[in-house]
Amino acid sequence: MKKQKYITLGFATVGLTITLFFSNNLFAKEETAKKSTEASRLESLAKFTKVISIVEQYNVDDVTIEELMDKALKGMLTNLDAHSNYLTQEDYKKLKVQTEGEFGGLGITVGIRDGALTVIAPIEGTPADKAGLKSSDIILKINEESTISMTIDDAVSRMRGKVGEGIDLTIIRKDEMKPLNIHIVRAIITIESVYAKTIGDEYLYIRVTSFDKKVAEDVTKEINKRKASTKGIILDLRNNPGGLLDQAVDLVDLFVDSGDIVSQKGRTEIDKKTYTASKHKTITKVPMVVLINGGSASASEIVSGALQDHKRGILVGENTFGKGSVQVVLPVTEEEAIKLTIARYYLPSGRTIQAVGVKPDIEVLPGEVKSSANEFSIKEADLKKHLEEELDKIDENNGTAKKDKEDKKDNKDIITPEMLNKDIQLKEALGILKALVIMRG
């Protein structure tokens, strides 16, 4: 019996010895790895200091240590991704003016795509839109200054200025043989973020041009205004460069009653967030079609991607831009800061938006509907309409025009067959929406 106890105790002692051995071994490995990382960090910092010293001593131009550090920090941040940047004292001051003050702008959102400064989208009704800038235009020069190696913040700073002042952009556009020069006059940018029109008596067209602080509220008003007669909705997010995240979440919540809308994931727990839908905020369940293109970015991609993942709407158009990351400005000193990407957005299915965008369910390229009708044939209705228009012209000349201002206002609230024929993406979206309504019964 005593012998058995000794054997049991022996096994226990061996087990404890093995456990301690492995624990000590593991602890030793962790300590070695920690020391190795610390040594590597010190070596890297020593290398950096040495390079700074060599450049300061032998560079052909006399450069101060402060200038060298600014250049080094800027290079480090801009090489992380297209949106991170080091903000010098001057840059930080400009950023504060842009976010707190009044300035003249062009009305475009830009990003870096394949190393080139690219127009994400011109905002509808702004100077850039009226001047003819298009999504995916590459900005080659700003007032004769090359944009090669220019950061987004630098480009935005150069394009903003005094109201009424002009600016010249040299752009490269797909299918154009040579660069185009576009002159734009800066203005205070005021945006109509939401407006709605009807197509026939049963379909509602809602255009969201950007995500400001009242988007969800305004869309709710437009839907409730025509709720009784609406059988289907077309949500147009084309050339919408994004905006406020909470408005994107609230907009999806109007159509989706449960599940995740979007999640934000970073390295730290504080940067990880998930936004979910709530049933009490949902106001309609009618069929939907969402229009997107290469100018749809950020918040637009969150909305379209979430609706697609929840199978709540059919996406029609072209692949979106692919801007799905979160940036914050972190002060380094009272006068300097860094803008750093801290997280990425992920759609309900877990897929990322960053660099890949959202793919439409049905791809439709922009353009007009090509008519195959015989140009020499004329229908009785067309002839009648033509004659009525000629009579209206005569009446206008005599000061007795038939259509008053109220009629013109009404026409602004509807989409006519002529408008549909000028926008093949919208026309296809309407056809798909009608099919969804029929299938739903």
C-alpha positions, 0 to 999 in steps of 0.5 A: 500500500505504501509502495503504491502511494510512493508510485502515485506520488512519483507520477504526481511529482513527474507530472508537476515537473513536466508542467513546470518545465513546459511553463518555464519553457513557454515563459522563456520563449515569450520573454525571448520573443518580447526581447527580440521585438524590442531589439528589432524596434530599437534597431529600426529606430537607430537605422531611422536616426542614422538615415536622418543624420546622413541626409542632414549632413550630406544632402545637397540642399540645407534642410532643417531637422524639423523639415526632415522629420515632417517629410519622413512622417508624411511619407510614412503615413501616406504609404500606409493607405490612400487616406492616412496622412500627417498634418503639419501645423499649416495642414492642421490649420487648413483642416480646421477652417474646412470643418469649421469655417465657410469656403468656396468649393467645386462640389466634388468628392475625390479619392486615390484610385490606382495611385491617381487622383480620381473624381468619386462623384460630382455632387448634383447641382454644384459648379463641378456638376454643371461644368461637366465633371464625371465620376472616374475622371482622373485629375491630372493638374490643378491650375497647372500643378501636377497631382502626381504624388499629391495627397487627397488633403493637399488636392482638396486644399488646392481646390477650395478657395474664395467664392467667385474665384475660378480654377482650371482642372486638366482631366483624363476621361475614359474614351477621350483621345486627349486630356480635357481642360475644365474651368470651374468657378468656386461657390458656396456649396448648398446641396439638396440631399433628398428629392422625390418624383413619381413615375406614373401613379404607383411608383416612387423615385427617391434621389439621395445625392449625399448623406447629410444630417437629415437624409433619413428624416427627409426620405421618411417624409417623402415615403409617407406622403405617397404611402397609400399609392406607392407599390414600389420604390426606386432609390437612386444612389448614383454619384452619391459620394457618401457622408454621415454613417448614422444616416446610412444606418437609419436609411437602411433601417427604414426598409429592413426590420432585423439583422445587422446593417454594417459593422466596423472592425479595427485593431482595438475593441473600442473601434469595433462596432455593429449597427443593427436594424430595429423593427419599430423604425421600418416604415415600408416593405414594398419592392425596391430597386437601388441604382448605383454606379462608380460614383457611389461611395462610402455611405452609399455603398453601406446602404446598397450593400446592406439592402443587397445582403438582406435581399431587400432590393435589387441593385442595378447599374455599375460597380461602386467606388470601393471606399469602406474605411474609417479615418480619425484625426489624432492630435500629436501636439496642439498644432500638429496631428495625424489622420489615420485609418483605424477601421474598415466597414463590413456588410452583413454578409461579412464582405468588405467594401474597401477597394472592391466596392459593391457589385450590382445584381444587374449591370446596366451601363449609362446612356440613352434608350436607342429608338428603332422607330422609323424617323419618317413615321409619325403617329397620330398622337405625336402629330397632335402633340406637335400641333399643340406645342406649336399653338402654345408657342403662338399663344406665348407670343401673344401673351396667353400661354396655356401652362402657368407656373403651377403646371411647371411645378407639377412637372418637376415632381414627375418622371416622364417617358421622355426622361426615362428614354434619356436614362437607360439605367432608370428605365431598366430599374423601372422594368425590374421594379414592375416585375417585382410588384407583379411577382409579389402579387 
